[in-house]
Amino acid sequence: MTASSLHDVLLRPVISEKSTLEAERNNYTFAVARDANKFLIKAAVESEFKVTVLDVRIVSVRSKHKRRGRKTMGTVPGWKKAIVSIAPGDKIELFEAV
């Protein structure tokens, strides 16, 4: 694991109503790379935000079919998200500004 590969694991934070409510309980949600596993996600969050990670849960969001015009159908690609639980007392300041 190099620093550049850990930097590429976390793509963006997921900002939704449910994720902001979970942030109050020290559970933070990130969109992650498709080939990332729990160990890489834990190491990336700990090195990026200087917090202690207690648990990582991974959810694969399936692709969706969307209509593009009248008859043609397209597909929105699937993605992977991780819900990271951190130790009490630790905070990720990225979510506090939202």
C-alpha positions as a LaTeX table, in Angstrom:
\begin{tabular}{lrrr}
\hline
Residue & $x$ (\AA) & $y$ (\AA) & $z$ (\AA) \\
\hline
Met1 & 0.00 & 0.00 & 0.00 \\
Thr2 & 1.54 & 3.22 & $-1.11$ \\
Ala3 & 0.33 & 6.70 & $-0.27$ \\
Ser4 & $-0.86$ & 7.30 & $-3.82$ \\
Ser5 & $-2.92$ & 4.10 & $-3.86$ \\
Leu6 & $-4.51$ & 5.00 & $-0.51$ \\
His7 & $-5.30$ & 8.43 & $-1.89$ \\
Asp8 & $-7.16$ & 6.82 & $-4.82$ \\
Val9 & $-9.37$ & 4.63 & $-2.61$ \\
Leu10 & $-11.70$ & 7.37 & $-1.34$ \\
Leu11 & $-13.46$ & 9.05 & $-4.26$ \\
Arg12 & $-15.88$ & 11.47 & $-2.54$ \\
Pro13 & $-18.11$ & 11.78 & 0.51 \\
Val14 & $-21.74$ & 10.79 & 0.08 \\
Ile15 & $-23.93$ & 13.72 & 1.12 \\
Ser16 & $-27.54$ & 12.70 & 1.67 \\
Glu17 & $-30.13$ & 13.10 & 4.38 \\
Lys18 & $-29.44$ & 9.64 & 5.78 \\
Ser19 & $-25.66$ & 10.05 & 5.73 \\
Thr20 & $-25.78$ & 13.38 & 7.57 \\
Leu21 & $-27.97$ & 11.83 & 10.27 \\
Glu22 & $-25.53$ & 8.91 & 10.57 \\
Ala23 & $-22.61$ & 11.37 & 10.85 \\
Glu24 & $-24.04$ & 12.44 & 14.21 \\
Arg25 & $-23.51$ & 8.81 & 15.36 \\
Asn26 & $-19.89$ & 8.76 & 14.07 \\
Asn27 & $-20.78$ & 6.78 & 10.92 \\
Tyr28 & $-19.45$ & 8.46 & 7.77 \\
Thr29 & $-20.26$ & 7.42 & 4.19 \\
Phe30 & $-17.82$ & 7.57 & 1.26 \\
Ala31 & $-17.93$ & 6.55 & $-2.38$ \\
Val32 & $-14.93$ & 4.28 & $-2.87$ \\
Ala33 & $-13.08$ & 2.59 & $-5.74$ \\
Arg34 & $-14.69$ & $-0.57$ & $-7.11$ \\
Asp35 & $-11.66$ & $-2.74$ & $-6.25$ \\
Ala36 & $-11.22$ & $-1.42$ & $-2.68$ \\
Asn37 & $-11.65$ & $-3.78$ & 0.26 \\
Lys38 & $-12.28$ & $-3.12$ & 3.95 \\
Phe39 & $-8.60$ & $-3.08$ & 4.88 \\
Leu40 & $-7.70$ & $-0.52$ & 2.21 \\
Ile41 & $-10.66$ & 1.68 & 3.14 \\
Lys42 & $-9.74$ & 1.59 & 6.83 \\
Ala43 & $-6.12$ & 2.49 & 6.10 \\
Ala44 & $-7.14$ & 5.30 & 3.73 \\
Val45 & $-9.55$ & 6.91 & 6.20 \\
Glu46 & $-7.09$ & 6.65 & 9.09 \\
Ser47 & $-4.24$ & 8.18 & 7.08 \\
Glu48 & $-6.34$ & 10.90 & 5.42 \\
Phe49 & $-8.31$ & 12.17 & 8.44 \\
Lys50 & $-6.14$ & 11.04 & 11.41 \\
Val51 & $-9.00$ & 9.18 & 13.16 \\
Thr52 & $-9.41$ & 5.68 & 14.62 \\
Val53 & $-11.67$ & 3.45 & 12.52 \\
Leu54 & $-13.70$ & 0.86 & 14.42 \\
Asp55 & $-15.76$ & $-0.75$ & 11.64 \\
Val56 & $-16.16$ & $-0.62$ & 7.86 \\
Arg57 & $-19.27$ & $-1.78$ & 6.00 \\
Ile58 & $-19.33$ & $-1.98$ & 2.21 \\
Val59 & $-22.39$ & $-1.68$ & $-0.05$ \\
Ser60 & $-22.36$ & $-2.25$ & $-3.80$ \\
Val61 & $-24.96$ & 0.04 & $-5.38$ \\
Arg62 & $-26.40$ & $-1.64$ & $-8.46$ \\
Ser63 & $-26.69$ & 0.06 & $-11.84$ \\
Lys64 & $-30.04$ & 1.52 & $-12.87$ \\
His65 & $-31.83$ & 1.69 & $-16.18$ \\
Lys66 & $-32.83$ & 5.19 & $-17.24$ \\
Arg67 & $-34.79$ & 6.31 & $-20.26$ \\
Arg68 & $-32.87$ & 8.49 & $-22.69$ \\
Gly69 & $-35.50$ & 10.02 & $-24.92$ \\
Arg70 & $-38.64$ & 8.31 & $-26.03$ \\
Lys71 & $-37.54$ & 4.79 & $-26.86$ \\
Thr72 & $-33.87$ & 4.40 & $-26.05$ \\
Met73 & $-32.77$ & 3.06 & $-22.71$ \\
Gly74 & $-29.48$ & 3.86 & $-21.03$ \\
Thr75 & $-27.75$ & 2.68 & $-17.89$ \\
Val76 & $-26.41$ & 4.63 & $-14.93$ \\
Pro77 & $-23.28$ & 2.78 & $-13.80$ \\
Gly78 & $-23.12$ & 1.06 & $-10.43$ \\
Trp79 & $-20.74$ & 2.18 & $-7.70$ \\
Lys80 & $-19.46$ & 1.14 & $-4.31$ \\
Lys81 & $-19.89$ & 2.93 & $-1.00$ \\
Ala82 & $-18.40$ & 2.39 & 2.42 \\
Ile83 & $-19.92$ & 3.27 & 5.78 \\
Val84 & $-17.08$ & 3.90 & 8.23 \\
Ser85 & $-17.58$ & 3.93 & 12.01 \\
Ile86 & $-14.99$ & 5.92 & 13.93 \\
Ala87 & $-14.12$ & 6.05 & 17.61 \\
Pro88 & $-16.14$ & 8.27 & 19.96 \\
Gly89 & $-14.56$ & 11.68 & 20.28 \\
Asp90 & $-13.08$ & 11.65 & 16.77 \\
Lys91 & $-14.59$ & 13.83 & 14.06 \\
Ile92 & $-14.12$ & 14.18 & 10.32 \\
Glu93 & $-14.19$ & 17.90 & 9.59 \\
Leu94 & $-15.16$ & 17.37 & 5.95 \\
Phe95 & $-18.73$ & 16.56 & 6.97 \\
Glu96 & $-19.03$ & 19.35 & 9.53 \\
Ala97 & $-18.95$ & 22.06 & 6.84 \\
Val98 & $-22.00$ & 20.64 & 5.03 \\
\hline
\end{tabular}
